[in-house]
């Protein structure tokens, strides 16, 4: 799966996008069963589809553990620190 951001740049992953890919793959008969893997730029992701009334009702994606380091978000500061518990301002216009 390749995903492009609105500005045309390539993204590693899109949670909602991969769910749509899962539904499409199922509806087009491209996969057997309701659990399958999709290769992405962020690695292989496991999808689990749940059906209701013959269609896909929901898709769960194994995204891996969350990473809240400043470097991964990205934010300024020591790359290994996290922003959890730090105050931040929300600008209003």
C-alpha distances in whole Angstrom, upper triangle without the diagonal:
4,7,10,13,16,18,15,14,11,10,9,8,10,12,12,9,8,11,11,8,10,13,12,11,15,17,16,17,14,14,18,19,18,16,13,11,7,6,5,7,10,10,10,10,13,13,16,17,21,22,26,28,25,22,20,21,19,16,16,14,15,14,17,20,21,22,24,26,27,25,21,22,23,27,30,32,32,29,29,31,29,30,31,34,35,36,35,36,34,35,37,37
4,7,10,13,15,12,11,8,8,8,8,9,12,13,10,10,13,13,10,13,16,15,14,18,19,18,20,17,18,21,23,21,20,17,14,10,9,6,7,10,11,12,13,16,16,19,20,24,25,28,30,28,25,22,24,21,18,19,16,17,16,18,21,21,21,24,25,25,23,20,20,21,25,28,31,31,27,28,30,29,29,30,34,34,35,33,34,33,33,35,35
4,7,10,11,9,9,6,6,7,7,7,10,11,8,9,12,12,11,14,16,15,16,19,20,20,22,19,20,23,24,22,21,19,16,13,12,9,9,11,13,14,14,17,17,20,20,24,25,28,30,28,24,22,23,21,18,18,16,17,15,18,21,20,20,22,23,24,22,19,18,19,23,26,29,29,26,27,29,27,27,28,32,32,32,30,31,29,30,31,32
4,7,8,5,6,5,6,9,9,9,13,13,10,12,15,14,14,17,19,18,19,22,23,22,25,22,23,27,28,26,25,22,20,16,15,12,11,13,16,18,18,20,20,23,24,27,28,30,32,31,27,25,25,23,21,21,19,20,18,21,23,22,22,23,24,23,22,19,18,19,22,25,28,29,26,28,29,27,27,29,32,31,32,29,30,28,28,29,29
4,5,5,5,6,6,10,10,9,13,13,11,14,16,15,16,19,20,20,21,24,25,25,27,25,26,30,30,28,27,25,22,19,18,14,13,15,18,20,19,22,22,25,25,28,29,31,33,32,28,26,26,24,22,22,20,21,18,21,22,21,20,21,22,21,20,17,16,16,20,23,26,27,24,26,27,25,25,26,29,29,29,26,26,24,24,25,26
4,5,7,9,10,14,13,12,15,14,13,16,18,17,18,21,22,21,23,26,26,26,29,27,28,32,32,30,29,27,25,22,21,18,17,18,22,23,22,25,24,27,27,29,30,32,34,33,29,27,27,25,23,24,22,24,22,24,26,23,23,24,25,24,23,20,18,19,21,24,28,29,27,29,29,27,26,28,31,30,30,27,26,24,23,24,24
4,6,9,10,14,15,14,18,17,16,19,21,20,21,24,25,24,26,29,29,29,32,30,31,34,35,33,32,30,27,24,23,19,18,19,23,25,24,27,27,30,30,33,34,36,38,36,33,30,31,28,27,27,25,26,24,26,27,25,24,24,25,23,22,20,18,18,21,23,27,28,26,29,29,28,27,29,32,30,30,27,26,24,24,25,24
4,6,9,13,14,14,17,17,15,18,20,19,19,22,24,22,24,27,27,27,29,27,29,32,33,31,30,28,25,22,20,17,16,18,21,23,23,26,26,29,29,32,33,35,37,35,32,29,30,28,26,26,24,26,23,25,27,25,25,25,26,25,23,21,20,19,22,25,28,30,27,29,30,29,28,31,34,32,33,30,29,28,27,28,28
4,6,10,12,13,16,17,15,17,20,20,19,22,24,23,24,28,28,28,30,27,28,32,33,31,29,27,24,20,19,15,13,15,18,20,21,24,25,28,29,32,33,36,38,36,33,30,31,28,26,26,23,24,21,23,24,23,22,23,23,22,19,17,17,16,20,22,25,26,24,26,27,26,26,28,31,30,31,28,28,27,27,28,28
4,7,9,11,14,15,13,14,18,18,17,20,22,21,22,25,26,25,27,24,25,29,30,28,26,24,21,17,15,11,9,11,15,17,18,21,22,25,26,29,31,34,36,34,30,28,29,26,23,23,20,21,18,20,22,21,20,21,22,21,19,16,16,16,20,23,25,26,23,25,26,25,26,28,31,30,31,29,29,28,28,30,30
4,6,7,11,13,11,12,15,16,15,18,20,20,20,23,25,25,26,24,24,27,28,26,24,21,18,15,13,10,8,9,12,15,15,18,19,22,23,27,29,31,34,32,29,26,26,23,20,20,17,17,15,17,18,17,16,18,19,19,16,14,14,14,18,21,23,24,21,22,24,22,23,24,28,27,28,26,27,26,27,28,29
4,7,10,13,11,11,15,16,15,17,20,20,20,22,24,24,25,23,22,25,26,24,21,19,16,13,11,7,5,5,9,11,12,15,16,20,22,25,27,30,33,31,28,25,25,22,19,18,15,15,12,13,15,15,14,17,17,18,16,12,13,14,18,21,23,23,20,21,22,21,22,23,27,27,29,27,28,27,28,30,32
4,6,9,8,8,11,12,12,14,16,17,17,20,22,22,23,21,20,23,23,21,19,17,14,11,10,7,7,6,9,10,10,13,14,17,18,22,24,27,29,28,25,21,22,19,15,15,11,12,9,12,14,13,14,16,18,19,17,14,14,16,19,23,25,25,21,22,23,21,22,23,26,27,28,26,28,26,28,30,31
4,6,5,6,9,10,10,12,14,15,16,18,20,21,22,20,20,23,23,20,18,17,15,12,12,9,10,10,12,13,11,14,13,16,17,20,22,24,27,26,22,19,19,16,13,13,11,12,10,13,15,14,15,17,19,20,19,15,15,17,20,24,26,26,23,24,25,22,22,23,26,26,27,26,27,25,26,28,29
4,5,5,6,9,10,11,13,15,16,17,19,20,22,20,19,22,21,18,16,15,14,12,13,11,13,11,13,13,10,12,11,13,14,17,19,21,24,23,20,16,16,13,10,10,8,10,8,12,14,13,15,17,20,21,20,17,16,18,21,25,27,27,24,24,25,22,22,22,25,26,27,26,27,25,27,28,29
4,6,5,6,9,10,11,13,14,16,17,18,20,19,19,21,20,17,17,16,15,13,15,13,15,14,16,16,13,14,12,14,13,16,17,19,22,21,18,14,14,11,9,10,9,12,11,15,17,16,18,20,23,24,23,20,19,21,24,28,30,30,28,28,28,25,25,24,27,28,29,27,28,26,27,28,29
4,5,5,6,9,10,11,12,14,15,16,18,17,17,20,20,17,17,16,14,12,13,11,13,13,15,14,12,14,12,14,14,17,18,21,23,22,18,15,16,13,11,12,11,14,13,16,19,18,20,22,24,25,24,20,20,22,25,28,31,31,28,29,29,27,27,27,30,31,31,29,30,28,29,30,31
4,5,5,6,9,10,10,12,14,15,16,15,14,17,17,14,13,12,11,8,10,9,12,12,12,11,9,10,8,11,12,15,17,19,22,20,17,14,15,12,9,10,8,11,10,14,17,17,19,22,24,25,24,21,20,23,26,29,31,32,28,29,29,27,27,27,30,31,32,31,32,30,32,33,34
4,5,5,6,9,10,11,12,14,16,15,14,16,15,12,12,12,12,10,13,12,15,15,15,14,11,11,8,9,9,12,13,16,18,17,14,10,11,8,6,8,7,11,11,15,18,18,21,23,26,27,27,23,22,25,28,32,33,34,31,31,31,28,28,28,31,32,33,32,32,30,32,33,34
4,5,5,6,9,10,11,12,14,13,14,17,16,14,14,14,14,12,14,14,17,17,17,16,13,14,11,12,11,13,14,16,18,17,13,10,12,10,9,11,11,15,15,19,21,21,24,26,28,29,29,25,24,27,30,33,36,36,33,33,34,31,31,31,34,35,35,33,34,32,33,33,34
4,6,5,6,9,10,10,12,11,11,14,15,13,13,11,11,9,11,11,14,15,15,13,12,12,10,12,11,14,15,18,20,18,14,12,14,12,10,12,11,14,15,18,21,22,24,26,29,30,29,25,25,27,30,34,36,36,33,33,34,32,32,32,35,36,37,35,36,34,35,36,37
4,5,5,6,9,10,11,10,9,12,11,9,9,9,9,8,12,13,16,16,16,13,11,10,7,8,8,11,12,15,17,15,12,9,11,10,7,9,9,12,14,17,21,22,24,27,29,31,30,26,26,29,32,35,37,37,34,34,35,32,32,32,35,37,38,36,37,35,37,38,39
4,6,5,6,9,10,10,10,12,12,10,11,11,13,12,15,16,19,20,19,17,14,13,10,10,8,10,10,13,14,12,9,7,9,9,8,11,12,15,17,20,23,24,27,29,32,34,33,29,29,31,34,38,40,40,37,37,37,35,35,34,37,38,39,38,38,36,38,38,39
4,5,5,6,8,8,10,13,13,12,14,13,14,12,15,16,19,20,20,18,16,15,12,13,11,14,13,16,17,14,11,10,13,12,11,14,15,18,19,23,26,26,29,31,34,35,34,30,30,32,35,39,41,41,38,38,39,36,37,36,39,40,41,40,40,38,39,39,40
4,6,5,6,5,6,9,11,10,11,10,11,10,13,15,18,19,18,16,14,13,11,12,11,14,14,17,18,15,12,11,14,14,12,14,14,17,18,22,25,26,29,31,34,35,34,30,30,33,36,40,41,41,38,38,39,37,37,37,40,41,43,41,42,40,41,42,43
4,6,5,6,6,8,8,8,10,10,12,12,16,18,21,22,21,17,16,14,11,11,9,11,10,13,14,11,9,8,12,12,11,14,14,17,19,23,26,27,30,33,35,37,36,32,32,35,38,42,43,43,40,40,41,38,38,38,41,42,44,42,43,41,43,43,44
4,5,8,9,11,11,11,14,14,16,15,19,20,24,24,24,21,19,17,14,14,11,13,11,13,13,10,8,8,12,13,13,16,17,21,22,26,29,30,33,35,38,39,38,35,34,37,40,44,46,46,42,42,43,41,41,40,43,44,45,44,44,42,43,43,44
4,5,8,11,12,13,15,14,16,15,18,20,23,24,23,21,19,18,16,16,14,16,15,17,17,14,12,12,16,17,16,19,19,22,24,27,30,32,34,37,39,40,39,35,35,37,41,44,46,47,43,43,44,42,42,42,45,46,47,45,46,44,45,45,46
4,6,7,9,11,13,12,15,15,18,20,24,25,23,20,19,17,15,15,13,15,14,17,17,13,12,13,16,17,16,19,19,22,24,27,30,32,34,37,39,41,40,36,36,39,42,46,47,47,44,44,45,43,43,43,46,47,48,47,48,46,47,48,48
4,7,10,11,12,11,12,12,14,17,20,22,20,17,16,15,14,15,14,16,16,19,20,16,15,14,18,18,16,18,18,20,22,24,28,30,32,35,37,39,37,34,34,36,40,43,45,45,41,41,42,40,41,41,44,45,47,45,46,45,46,47,47
4,6,8,9,7,10,10,14,16,20,21,19,15,14,13,11,12,11,14,14,18,19,16,14,13,17,16,14,16,16,17,20,22,26,28,30,34,36,38,36,33,33,36,39,43,44,44,40,40,41,39,40,39,43,44,46,44,46,44,46,46,48
4,7,8,8,11,13,16,19,23,23,21,17,16,14,12,12,11,14,14,17,18,15,15,14,17,17,15,17,17,18,21,23,27,29,32,35,37,40,39,35,36,38,41,45,46,46,42,41,43,40,41,41,44,46,47,47,48,46,48,49,50
4,6,7,11,14,17,20,24,23,21,17,16,13,11,9,9,10,11,14,16,13,13,12,15,14,13,14,15,17,20,22,25,28,31,34,36,39,38,34,35,37,41,44,45,45,41,40,41,39,40,39,42,44,46,45,46,45,47,48,49
4,7,10,12,16,19,22,22,20,16,14,11,8,6,5,7,8,12,15,12,11,9,11,11,9,11,12,14,17,19,23,25,28,31,34,36,35,32,32,35,38,41,43,42,39,38,39,36,37,36,39,41,42,42,43,41,43,44,46
4,7,10,14,16,20,19,17,13,11,7,6,4,6,9,12,15,18,16,15,12,14,12,10,10,10,11,14,16,20,22,25,28,31,33,33,29,30,32,35,39,40,39,36,35,36,33,34,33,36,39,40,40,42,40,42,43,45
4,7,10,13,17,16,14,10,8,6,5,7,9,12,14,18,21,18,17,14,16,14,11,11,10,11,14,16,19,22,24,28,30,32,31,27,28,31,34,38,39,38,34,33,35,33,34,33,37,38,40,40,41,40,42,43,45
4,7,10,13,13,10,6,6,4,6,9,11,15,17,21,24,21,19,16,18,16,12,12,9,10,12,13,17,19,22,25,27,29,28,24,26,28,31,35,36,35,31,30,32,30,32,31,35,36,38,38,39,38,40,42,43
4,6,10,10,8,6,5,7,7,11,13,16,19,22,25,22,20,17,19,16,13,12,10,10,11,14,17,19,21,24,26,28,26,23,24,26,29,33,34,33,30,29,31,29,30,31,34,35,37,36,38,36,38,40,41
4,7,8,6,4,6,9,11,14,16,20,22,26,28,26,23,21,22,20,16,15,12,12,12,14,17,19,20,23,24,26,24,21,22,24,28,31,32,31,28,28,30,28,30,30,34,35,37,36,37,36,38,39,41
4,5,5,6,7,11,12,16,18,21,24,27,30,27,25,21,23,20,16,16,12,12,11,13,16,17,18,21,22,23,21,18,19,21,24,27,29,28,25,25,27,26,27,28,31,32,34,32,34,33,34,36,37
4,5,8,10,14,15,19,21,25,27,31,33,31,28,25,26,23,20,18,15,14,12,14,16,17,17,19,20,21,18,15,17,18,22,25,26,26,22,23,25,24,25,26,30,30,32,31,32,32,33,35,36
4,7,8,12,14,18,20,24,27,30,33,31,28,24,25,22,18,17,13,12,9,10,12,13,13,16,17,18,16,13,15,16,20,23,24,23,20,20,22,21,22,23,27,28,30,28,30,30,32,34,35
4,6,10,13,16,19,23,26,29,32,30,27,24,25,22,18,16,12,11,9,10,13,14,15,18,19,21,19,16,18,20,23,26,27,26,22,22,24,23,25,26,29,30,32,32,34,33,35,37,39
4,7,10,13,16,20,23,26,29,27,24,21,22,19,16,14,10,9,9,10,14,16,17,21,22,24,22,19,21,23,26,29,30,29,25,25,27,26,27,27,31,32,35,34,36,35,37,39,41
4,6,10,13,16,19,23,26,24,22,18,19,16,12,10,7,6,6,8,12,14,16,20,21,24,22,19,20,23,26,29,30,29,26,25,27,25,26,26,29,31,33,32,34,33,35,37,39
4,7,10,13,17,20,23,21,19,16,17,14,10,8,6,5,8,10,13,16,18,22,24,27,26,22,23,26,29,32,33,32,29,28,29,27,28,28,31,33,35,34,36,35,37,39,41
4,6,10,13,16,20,18,16,12,13,10,7,6,5,7,9,12,15,17,20,23,26,28,27,24,24,27,30,34,35,34,31,30,31,28,29,29,32,34,35,35,36,35,37,38,40
4,7,10,13,17,15,14,10,11,8,6,5,7,8,12,14,17,19,22,25,28,31,30,27,27,30,33,36,37,37,34,32,33,30,31,30,33,35,37,36,38,36,39,39,41
4,7,10,13,12,10,6,8,6,5,6,9,12,15,17,20,22,25,28,31,33,33,29,29,32,34,38,40,39,36,35,36,33,33,32,35,37,38,37,39,37,39,40,41
4,7,10,10,8,6,6,5,6,8,12,14,17,20,22,24,27,30,33,35,35,31,31,34,37,40,42,42,39,37,38,35,35,33,36,38,39,38,40,38,40,40,42
4,7,6,5,4,5,7,9,12,15,18,21,23,26,27,31,33,36,38,38,35,34,37,40,43,45,45,42,41,41,38,38,36,39,41,42,41,42,40,42,42,43
4,5,6,6,5,9,12,14,18,21,23,26,29,30,33,35,38,40,41,37,36,39,42,45,47,47,44,43,43,40,40,38,40,42,43,42,43,41,42,42,44
4,6,8,8,12,15,18,21,24,27,30,32,33,37,39,42,44,44,40,39,42,45,48,50,50,48,47,47,44,43,42,44,46,46,45,46,43,45,45,46
4,7,9,12,14,17,20,23,26,29,32,33,36,38,42,43,43,39,39,42,44,48,50,50,47,46,46,43,43,42,44,46,47,46,47,44,46,45,46
4,6,9,11,15,18,21,23,26,29,30,33,35,38,40,40,36,36,38,41,45,47,47,44,43,43,40,40,39,41,43,44,43,43,41,42,42,43
4,6,8,11,14,17,19,23,25,26,29,32,35,37,36,33,32,35,37,41,43,43,40,40,40,37,37,35,38,40,40,39,40,38,39,39,41
4,7,10,14,17,19,22,24,25,28,30,34,35,36,32,31,34,36,40,42,42,39,39,38,35,35,33,36,38,38,37,38,36,37,37,39
4,7,10,13,15,18,21,21,25,27,30,32,32,28,28,30,33,37,38,38,36,35,35,32,31,30,32,34,35,34,35,33,35,35,37
4,7,10,12,15,18,19,22,24,27,29,29,26,25,28,31,34,36,36,33,32,32,29,29,28,31,33,34,33,34,32,34,35,37
4,7,9,12,14,16,19,21,25,27,27,23,23,26,29,32,33,33,30,29,29,27,27,26,28,30,32,31,33,31,34,35,36
4,6,9,12,13,16,19,22,24,24,20,20,23,26,30,31,30,27,26,27,24,25,24,27,29,31,30,32,30,33,34,36
4,6,9,11,14,17,20,23,22,19,19,22,25,28,29,28,25,24,25,22,24,23,26,28,30,30,32,31,33,35,37
4,7,8,11,14,17,19,19,15,16,18,21,25,26,25,22,21,22,19,20,20,23,25,27,26,29,28,30,32,34
4,7,9,13,15,18,17,14,15,18,21,24,24,23,20,18,19,17,19,19,22,24,26,26,29,29,31,33,36
4,6,10,12,15,16,13,14,17,19,22,22,21,18,16,16,14,16,15,19,21,23,24,26,26,29,32,34
4,6,9,12,13,10,11,14,16,19,19,18,15,14,14,11,13,12,16,17,20,20,23,23,26,28,31
4,6,9,9,7,8,11,13,15,15,14,12,10,11,9,11,11,15,16,18,18,21,22,25,28,30
4,6,8,7,7,9,10,13,13,12,10,9,8,5,7,7,11,12,15,15,18,19,22,25,27
4,5,5,7,8,8,10,10,9,6,5,5,4,7,9,12,12,15,15,19,20,23,26,29
4,6,6,6,5,7,7,7,5,6,6,5,6,10,13,11,14,13,16,18,20,24,26
4,6,5,6,8,8,8,4,7,8,9,10,13,16,15,18,17,19,21,22,26,28
4,5,8,10,11,11,8,9,10,9,11,13,17,16,18,17,20,21,23,26,28
3,6,9,11,12,10,11,11,9,9,12,15,14,16,14,17,17,19,22,24
4,7,9,11,9,11,11,10,10,14,16,15,16,15,17,17,19,22,24
4,7,9,8,11,10,9,9,12,14,12,14,12,14,15,17,20,22
4,7,8,11,10,11,10,14,16,13,14,13,15,17,18,22,24
4,6,9,8,9,10,13,15,12,14,14,16,19,20,24,26
4,6,6,9,10,13,15,13,16,16,19,22,24,27,30
4,6,8,10,13,16,15,18,17,20,22,24,28,30
4,7,10,12,15,14,18,18,22,24,26,30,32
4,7,9,11,11,14,15,19,21,24,27,30
4,5,8,8,12,13,16,18,21,25,28
4,6,5,8,9,13,15,18,21,24
4,6,9,10,14,16,19,22,25
4,7,9,13,15,19,22,25
4,7,10,13,16,19,23
4,7,10,13,16,20
4,7,10,13,16
4,6,9,13
4,6,10
4,7
4
